[in-house]
Amino acid sequence: MELQEIRQSESIPDKDSFWIKDESVMKGALDVITEISATNRIVLKANGDLIPNAVAVANIVTENMLKGNSSIQDIKLDSVISEEDGQMTSNIQITILKD
């Protein structure tokens, strides 16, 4: 699998992007179900400590709520080093397709 750099653009959200927030994983999964029903494709995005929540939401959606009707198309991982303090922050993008 080839590593691809993730282009971060929180200021210009895509119509099929969903940023994982620091909230209940089940609430995030329900929000994703609502969004994916309109577009049939969604990209979950998360930074730092929220990456495990993004993975959990993706698993809940594909393995429980839409089992057999959805799949994970792509997973992209990246890290960014801050120019201010040199701290490294990881990023993830999980693309889910609804069949």
N, CA, C and O atoms as a GROMACS GRO file, in nm:
protein
  396
    1MET      N    1   0.084  -0.117   0.000
    1MET     CA    2   0.000   0.000   0.000
    1MET      C    3   0.089   0.124   0.000
    1MET      O    4   0.186   0.131   0.076
    2GLU      N    5   0.059   0.218  -0.081
    2GLU     CA    6   0.136   0.340  -0.095
    2GLU      C    7   0.085   0.446   0.001
    2GLU      O    8  -0.036   0.469   0.010
    3LEU      N    9   0.177   0.511   0.073
    3LEU     CA   10   0.138   0.620   0.162
    3LEU      C   11   0.112   0.745   0.079
    3LEU      O   12   0.190   0.778  -0.010
    4GLN      N   13   0.004   0.813   0.110
    4GLN     CA   14  -0.030   0.935   0.039
    4GLN      C   15  -0.043   1.048   0.138
    4GLN      O   16  -0.097   1.030   0.248
    5GLU      N   17   0.006   1.164   0.100
    5GLU     CA   18  -0.005   1.280   0.188
    5GLU      C   19  -0.148   1.330   0.190
    5GLU      O   20  -0.213   1.341   0.086
    6ILE      N   21  -0.195   1.362   0.308
    6ILE     CA   22  -0.331   1.413   0.324
    6ILE      C   23  -0.326   1.565   0.313
    6ILE      O   24  -0.247   1.630   0.381
    7ARG      N   25  -0.409   1.618   0.229
    7ARG     CA   26  -0.420   1.764   0.216
    7ARG      C   27  -0.521   1.814   0.317
    7ARG      O   28  -0.640   1.784   0.308
    8GLN      N   29  -0.475   1.891   0.414
    8GLN     CA   30  -0.563   1.942   0.518
    8GLN      C   31  -0.624   2.073   0.474
    8GLN      O   32  -0.554   2.168   0.439
    9SER      N   33  -0.756   2.078   0.475
    9SER     CA   34  -0.826   2.201   0.440
    9SER      C   35  -0.954   2.210   0.522
    9SER      O   36  -1.064   2.197   0.468
   10GLU      N   37  -0.938   2.232   0.651
   10GLU     CA   38  -1.054   2.243   0.738
   10GLU      C   39  -1.136   2.367   0.704
   10GLU      O   40  -1.257   2.370   0.727
   11SER      N   41  -1.071   2.469   0.649
   11SER     CA   42  -1.142   2.593   0.620
   11SER      C   43  -1.238   2.579   0.502
   11SER      O   44  -1.337   2.652   0.494
   12ILE      N   45  -1.210   2.486   0.410
   12ILE     CA   46  -1.296   2.464   0.294
   12ILE      C   47  -1.347   2.320   0.301
   12ILE      O   48  -1.284   2.231   0.243
   13PRO      N   49  -1.457   2.296   0.369
   13PRO     CA   50  -1.505   2.158   0.384
   13PRO      C   51  -1.563   2.103   0.254
   13PRO      O   52  -1.632   2.174   0.181
   14ASP      N   53  -1.534   1.977   0.226
   14ASP     CA   54  -1.594   1.908   0.113
   14ASP      C   55  -1.736   1.868   0.151
   14ASP      O   56  -1.767   1.855   0.269
   15LYS      N   57  -1.820   1.849   0.051
   15LYS     CA   58  -1.958   1.811   0.081
   15LYS      C   59  -1.966   1.669   0.136
   15LYS      O   60  -2.063   1.635   0.203
   16ASP      N   61  -1.865   1.586   0.107
   16ASP     CA   62  -1.868   1.449   0.157
   16ASP      C   63  -1.768   1.425   0.270
   16ASP      O   64  -1.737   1.310   0.301
   17SER      N   65  -1.718   1.531   0.333
   17SER     CA   66  -1.626   1.518   0.446
   17SER      C   67  -1.702   1.527   0.577
   17SER      O   68  -1.799   1.602   0.590
   18PHE      N   69  -1.656   1.450   0.675
   18PHE     CA   70  -1.714   1.453   0.808
   18PHE      C   71  -1.600   1.453   0.909
   18PHE      O   72  -1.527   1.354   0.921
   19TRP      N   73  -1.585   1.563   0.983
   19TRP     CA   74  -1.481   1.574   1.084
   19TRP      C   75  -1.530   1.511   1.213
   19TRP      O   76  -1.636   1.546   1.264
   20ILE      N   77  -1.453   1.418   1.265
   20ILE     CA   78  -1.484   1.352   1.392
   20ILE      C   79  -1.459   1.451   1.505
   20ILE      O   80  -1.355   1.517   1.511
   21LYS      N   81  -1.557   1.461   1.593
   21LYS     CA   82  -1.548   1.554   1.707
   21LYS      C   83  -1.530   1.474   1.835
   21LYS      O   84  -1.548   1.353   1.838
   22ASP      N   85  -1.496   1.544   1.942
   22ASP     CA   86  -1.479   1.482   2.073
   22ASP      C   87  -1.616   1.465   2.138
   22ASP      O   88  -1.655   1.541   2.226
   23GLU      N   89  -1.688   1.364   2.091
   23GLU     CA   90  -1.823   1.336   2.140
   23GLU      C   91  -1.843   1.185   2.138
   23GLU      O   92  -1.752   1.110   2.102
   24SER      N   93  -1.959   1.140   2.176
   24SER     CA   94  -1.990   0.998   2.177
   24SER      C   95  -1.968   0.936   2.039
   24SER      O   96  -2.005   0.995   1.937
   25VAL      N   97  -1.906   0.819   2.037
   25VAL     CA   98  -1.881   0.749   1.911
   25VAL      C   99  -2.013   0.714   1.843
   25VAL      O  100  -2.023   0.722   1.720
   26MET      N  101  -2.112   0.674   1.920
   26MET     CA  102  -2.242   0.638   1.862
   26MET      C  103  -2.310   0.759   1.800
   26MET      O  104  -2.374   0.747   1.695
   27LYS      N  105  -2.297   0.876   1.862
   27LYS     CA  106  -2.354   0.998   1.804
   27LYS      C  107  -2.285   1.028   1.671
   27LYS      O  108  -2.351   1.064   1.574
   28GLY      N  109  -2.154   1.012   1.667
   28GLY     CA  110  -2.080   1.031   1.542
   28GLY      C  111  -2.125   0.934   1.434
   28GLY      O  112  -2.139   0.972   1.318
   29ALA      N  113  -2.148   0.809   1.473
   29ALA     CA  114  -2.194   0.708   1.376
   29ALA      C  115  -2.331   0.743   1.321
   29ALA      O  116  -2.356   0.728   1.202
   30LEU      N  117  -2.420   0.789   1.407
   30LEU     CA  118  -2.554   0.829   1.361
   30LEU      C  119  -2.547   0.949   1.266
   30LEU      O  120  -2.620   0.955   1.168
   31ASP      N  121  -2.458   1.044   1.297
   31ASP     CA  122  -2.440   1.159   1.209
   31ASP      C  123  -2.385   1.115   1.073
   31ASP      O  124  -2.426   1.167   0.969
   32VAL      N  125  -2.294   1.018   1.073
   32VAL     CA  126  -2.238   0.967   0.948
   32VAL      C  127  -2.346   0.897   0.866
   32VAL      O  128  -2.353   0.914   0.745
   33ILE      N  129  -2.432   0.818   0.932
   33ILE     CA  130  -2.541   0.750   0.862
   33ILE      C  131  -2.632   0.852   0.794
   33ILE      O  132  -2.676   0.832   0.681
   34THR      N  133  -2.661   0.961   0.864
   34THR     CA  134  -2.745   1.066   0.807
   34THR      C  135  -2.680   1.127   0.684
   34THR      O  136  -2.747   1.148   0.582
   35GLU      N  137  -2.551   1.155   0.692
   35GLU     CA  138  -2.480   1.216   0.579
   35GLU      C  139  -2.464   1.120   0.461
   35GLU      O  140  -2.482   1.160   0.346
   36ILE      N  141  -2.429   0.996   0.489
   36ILE     CA  142  -2.400   0.901   0.381
   36ILE      C  143  -2.527   0.862   0.305
   36ILE      O  144  -2.519   0.820   0.190
   37SER      N  145  -2.643   0.876   0.368
   37SER     CA  146  -2.768   0.843   0.298
   37SER      C  147  -2.795   0.939   0.183
   37SER      O  148  -2.864   0.904   0.088
   38ALA      N  149  -2.740   1.060   0.190
   38ALA     CA  150  -2.761   1.158   0.084
   38ALA      C  151  -2.656   1.149  -0.026
   38ALA      O  152  -2.686   1.175  -0.143
   39THR      N  153  -2.533   1.111   0.010
   39THR     CA  154  -2.424   1.118  -0.088
   39THR      C  155  -2.370   0.982  -0.132
   39THR      O  156  -2.304   0.974  -0.236
   40ASN      N  157  -2.397   0.876  -0.057
   40ASN     CA  158  -2.345   0.741  -0.083
   40ASN      C  159  -2.193   0.730  -0.070
   40ASN      O  160  -2.136   0.626  -0.101
   41ARG      N  161  -2.128   0.837  -0.025
   41ARG     CA  162  -1.983   0.837  -0.003
   41ARG      C  163  -1.953   0.940   0.104
   41ARG      O  164  -2.008   1.050   0.103
   42ILE      N  165  -1.866   0.903   0.197
   42ILE     CA  166  -1.828   0.999   0.301
   42ILE      C  167  -1.683   0.974   0.339
   42ILE      O  168  -1.635   0.860   0.337
   43VAL      N  169  -1.613   1.081   0.372
   43VAL     CA  170  -1.474   1.072   0.415
   43VAL      C  171  -1.467   1.117   0.560
   43VAL      O  172  -1.489   1.235   0.591
   44LEU      N  173  -1.437   1.023   0.649
   44LEU     CA  174  -1.419   1.056   0.790
   44LEU      C  175  -1.280   1.113   0.808
   44LEU      O  176  -1.182   1.057   0.758
   45LYS      N  177  -1.269   1.224   0.879
   45LYS     CA  178  -1.140   1.288   0.902
   45LYS      C  179  -1.122   1.310   1.050
   45LYS      O  180  -1.216   1.348   1.120
   46ALA      N  181  -0.999   1.287   1.099
   46ALA     CA  182  -0.970   1.308   1.241
   46ALA      C  183  -0.823   1.340   1.259
   46ALA      O  184  -0.739   1.303   1.177
   47ASN      N  185  -0.794   1.409   1.368
   47ASN     CA  186  -0.657   1.446   1.402
   47ASN      C  187  -0.624   1.395   1.542
   47ASN      O  188  -0.711   1.388   1.628
   48GLY      N  189  -0.499   1.361   1.563
   48GLY     CA  190  -0.447   1.332   1.696
   48GLY      C  191  -0.525   1.228   1.776
   48GLY      O  192  -0.544   1.115   1.731
   49ASP      N  193  -0.569   1.269   1.895
   49ASP     CA  194  -0.637   1.178   1.988
   49ASP      C  195  -0.772   1.130   1.939
   49ASP      O  196  -0.829   1.038   1.997
   50LEU      N  197  -0.826   1.190   1.835
   50LEU     CA  198  -0.957   1.151   1.784
   50LEU      C  199  -0.950   1.042   1.677
   50LEU      O  200  -1.054   0.997   1.628
   51ILE      N  201  -0.830   0.999   1.641
   51ILE     CA  202  -0.815   0.893   1.540
   51ILE      C  203  -0.883   0.763   1.583
   51ILE      O  204  -0.953   0.703   1.501
   52PRO      N  205  -0.867   0.716   1.708
   52PRO     CA  206  -0.939   0.594   1.747
   52PRO      C  207  -1.091   0.608   1.737
   52PRO      O  208  -1.160   0.511   1.706
   53ASN      N  209  -1.144   0.728   1.762
   53ASN     CA  210  -1.288   0.751   1.747
   53ASN      C  211  -1.329   0.737   1.601
   53ASN      O  212  -1.436   0.682   1.572
   54ALA      N  213  -1.246   0.786   1.509
   54ALA     CA  214  -1.278   0.775   1.366
   54ALA      C  215  -1.281   0.629   1.323
   54ALA      O  216  -1.369   0.588   1.247
   55VAL      N  217  -1.186   0.550   1.372
   55VAL     CA  218  -1.182   0.408   1.339
   55VAL      C  219  -1.305   0.337   1.397
   55VAL      O  220  -1.365   0.252   1.331
   56ALA      N  221  -1.342   0.373   1.520
   56ALA     CA  222  -1.460   0.312   1.583
   56ALA      C  223  -1.587   0.347   1.507
   56ALA      O  224  -1.672   0.261   1.485
   57VAL      N  225  -1.601   0.474   1.466
   57VAL     CA  226  -1.719   0.516   1.389
   57VAL      C  227  -1.725   0.439   1.257
   57VAL      O  228  -1.832   0.391   1.218
   58ALA      N  229  -1.612   0.427   1.188
   58ALA     CA  230  -1.608   0.354   1.061
   58ALA      C  231  -1.650   0.208   1.082
   58ALA      O  232  -1.724   0.152   1.001
   59ASN      N  233  -1.602   0.146   1.189
   59ASN     CA  234  -1.638   0.007   1.216
   59ASN      C  235  -1.786  -0.007   1.251
   59ASN      O  236  -1.851  -0.101   1.205
   60ILE      N  237  -1.839   0.083   1.330
   60ILE     CA  238  -1.981   0.077   1.366
   60ILE      C  239  -2.067   0.090   1.241
   60ILE      O  240  -2.165   0.016   1.225
   61VAL      N  241  -2.031   0.183   1.154
   61VAL     CA  242  -2.111   0.206   1.033
   61VAL      C  243  -2.103   0.086   0.939
   61VAL      O  244  -2.206   0.038   0.892
   62THR      N  245  -1.981   0.038   0.911
   62THR     CA  246  -1.966  -0.068   0.810
   62THR      C  247  -1.996  -0.208   0.862
   62THR      O  248  -2.039  -0.294   0.784
   63GLU      N  249  -1.975  -0.233   0.991
   63GLU     CA  250  -1.994  -0.368   1.044
   63GLU      C  251  -2.126  -0.388   1.117
   63GLU      O  252  -2.169  -0.502   1.136
   64ASN      N  253  -2.192  -0.280   1.158
   64ASN     CA  254  -2.318  -0.294   1.232
   64ASN      C  255  -2.435  -0.230   1.159
   64ASN      O  256  -2.530  -0.299   1.120
   65MET      N  257  -2.430  -0.099   1.142
   65MET     CA  258  -2.546  -0.026   1.089
   65MET      C  259  -2.572  -0.052   0.941
   65MET      O  260  -2.687  -0.068   0.901
   66LEU      N  261  -2.467  -0.057   0.861
   66LEU     CA  262  -2.483  -0.079   0.717
   66LEU      C  263  -2.410  -0.206   0.674
   66LEU      O  264  -2.352  -0.210   0.565
   67LYS      N  265  -2.413  -0.308   0.756
   67LYS     CA  266  -2.342  -0.433   0.726
   67LYS      C  267  -2.394  -0.491   0.595
   67LYS      O  268  -2.514  -0.511   0.578
   68GLY      N  269  -2.303  -0.518   0.504
   68GLY     CA  270  -2.339  -0.572   0.374
   68GLY      C  271  -2.377  -0.467   0.272
   68GLY      O  272  -2.385  -0.496   0.152
   69ASN      N  273  -2.401  -0.344   0.316
   69ASN     CA  274  -2.440  -0.235   0.225
   69ASN      C  275  -2.335  -0.126   0.217
   69ASN      O  276  -2.358  -0.023   0.152
   70SER      N  277  -2.221  -0.145   0.281
   70SER     CA  278  -2.118  -0.042   0.280
   70SER      C  279  -1.981  -0.108   0.288
   70SER      O  280  -1.968  -0.224   0.326
   71SER      N  281  -1.880  -0.030   0.252
   71SER     CA  282  -1.743  -0.080   0.259
   71SER      C  283  -1.648   0.036   0.277
   71SER      O  284  -1.678   0.150   0.242
   72ILE      N  285  -1.532   0.005   0.332
   72ILE     CA  286  -1.425   0.104   0.345
   72ILE      C  287  -1.344   0.099   0.217
   72ILE      O  288  -1.284  -0.004   0.184
   73GLN      N  289  -1.342   0.211   0.145
   73GLN     CA  290  -1.272   0.216   0.017
   73GLN      C  291  -1.124   0.246   0.035
   73GLN      O  292  -1.039   0.187  -0.032
   74ASP      N  293  -1.091   0.339   0.127
   74ASP     CA  294  -0.954   0.387   0.137
   74ASP      C  295  -0.927   0.437   0.278
   74ASP      O  296  -1.016   0.492   0.343
   75ILE      N  297  -0.804   0.419   0.324
   75ILE     CA  298  -0.760   0.475   0.451
   75ILE      C  299  -0.628   0.546   0.425
   75ILE      O  300  -0.534   0.486   0.373
   76LYS      N  301  -0.621   0.673   0.462
   76LYS     CA  302  -0.499   0.750   0.445
   76LYS      C  303  -0.451   0.798   0.582
   76LYS      O  304  -0.530   0.849   0.662
   77LEU      N  305  -0.322   0.780   0.608
   77LEU     CA  306  -0.260   0.826   0.732
   77LEU      C  307  -0.150   0.924   0.699
   77LEU      O  308  -0.083   0.913   0.597
   78ASP      N  309  -0.132   1.022   0.787
   78ASP     CA  310  -0.030   1.123   0.765
   78ASP      C  311   0.008   1.183   0.899
   78ASP      O  312  -0.067   1.171   0.996
   79SER      N  313   0.122   1.247   0.905
   79SER     CA  314   0.164   1.321   1.023
   79SER      C  315   0.216   1.457   0.980
   79SER      O  316   0.279   1.470   0.875
   80VAL      N  317   0.188   1.556   1.061
   80VAL     CA  318   0.231   1.693   1.033
   80VAL      C  319   0.312   1.742   1.152
   80VAL      O  320   0.272   1.725   1.267
   81ILE      N  321   0.426   1.803   1.124
   81ILE     CA  322   0.509   1.859   1.230
   81ILE      C  323   0.483   2.009   1.235
   81ILE      O  324   0.497   2.079   1.136
   82SER      N  325   0.445   2.056   1.352
   82SER     CA  326   0.415   2.197   1.373
   82SER      C  327   0.543   2.279   1.362
   82SER      O  328   0.646   2.243   1.417
   83GLU      N  329   0.534   2.390   1.291
   83GLU     CA  330   0.649   2.479   1.277
   83GLU      C  331   0.672   2.559   1.404
   83GLU      O  332   0.783   2.606   1.430
   84GLU      N  333   0.567   2.575   1.485
   84GLU     CA  334   0.578   2.654   1.607
   84GLU      C  335   0.659   2.584   1.715
   84GLU      O  336   0.756   2.640   1.767
   85ASP      N  337   0.620   2.460   1.749
   85ASP     CA  338   0.685   2.391   1.860
   85ASP      C  339   0.743   2.255   1.821
   85ASP      O  340   0.797   2.185   1.908
   86GLY      N  341   0.734   2.216   1.696
   86GLY     CA  342   0.790   2.091   1.649
   86GLY      C  343   0.712   1.967   1.689
   86GLY      O  344   0.759   1.855   1.672
   87GLN      N  345   0.592   1.987   1.741
   87GLN     CA  346   0.508   1.874   1.783
   87GLN      C  347   0.447   1.806   1.661
   87GLN      O  348   0.401   1.872   1.568
   88MET      N  349   0.447   1.672   1.663
   88MET     CA  350   0.393   1.594   1.552
   88MET      C  351   0.248   1.557   1.581
   88MET      O  352   0.216   1.510   1.690
   89THR      N  353   0.161   1.580   1.482
   89THR     CA  354   0.019   1.544   1.494
   89THR      C  355  -0.016   1.451   1.379
   89THR      O  356   0.011   1.480   1.263
   90SER      N  357  -0.078   1.340   1.413
   90SER     CA  358  -0.120   1.243   1.312
   90SER      C  359  -0.260   1.277   1.261
   90SER      O  360  -0.340   1.336   1.333
   91ASN      N  361  -0.287   1.239   1.136
   91ASN     CA  362  -0.416   1.262   1.072
   91ASN      C  363  -0.461   1.133   1.006
   91ASN      O  364  -0.379   1.050   0.967
   92ILE      N  365  -0.592   1.116   0.993
   92ILE     CA  366  -0.646   1.000   0.923
   92ILE      C  367  -0.766   1.042   0.839
   92ILE      O  368  -0.841   1.132   0.876
   93GLN      N  369  -0.781   0.977   0.725
   93GLN     CA  370  -0.899   0.992   0.641
   93GLN      C  371  -0.947   0.852   0.604
   93GLN      O  372  -0.871   0.773   0.548
   94ILE      N  373  -1.073   0.823   0.635
   94ILE     CA  374  -1.132   0.692   0.605
   94ILE      C  375  -1.248   0.716   0.510
   94ILE      O  376  -1.345   0.783   0.545
   95THR      N  377  -1.239   0.662   0.389
   95THR     CA  378  -1.344   0.678   0.290
   95THR      C  379  -1.438   0.558   0.296
   95THR      O  380  -1.396   0.443   0.282
   96ILE      N  381  -1.567   0.586   0.318
   96ILE     CA  382  -1.670   0.482   0.326
   96ILE      C  383  -1.765   0.499   0.208
   96ILE      O  384  -1.812   0.609   0.180
   97LEU      N  385  -1.794   0.388   0.140
   97LEU     CA  386  -1.889   0.387   0.030
   97LEU      C  387  -2.013   0.310   0.070
   97LEU      O  388  -2.004   0.205   0.134
   98LYS      N  389  -2.128   0.362   0.033
   98LYS     CA  390  -2.254   0.291   0.054
   98LYS      C  391  -2.292   0.226  -0.078
   98LYS      O  392  -2.303   0.294  -0.180
   99ASP      N  393  -2.313   0.095  -0.077
   99ASP     CA  394  -2.345   0.021  -0.199
   99ASP      C  395  -2.488   0.040  -0.241
   99ASP      O  396  -2.532  -0.015  -0.342
   0.00000   0.00000   0.00000
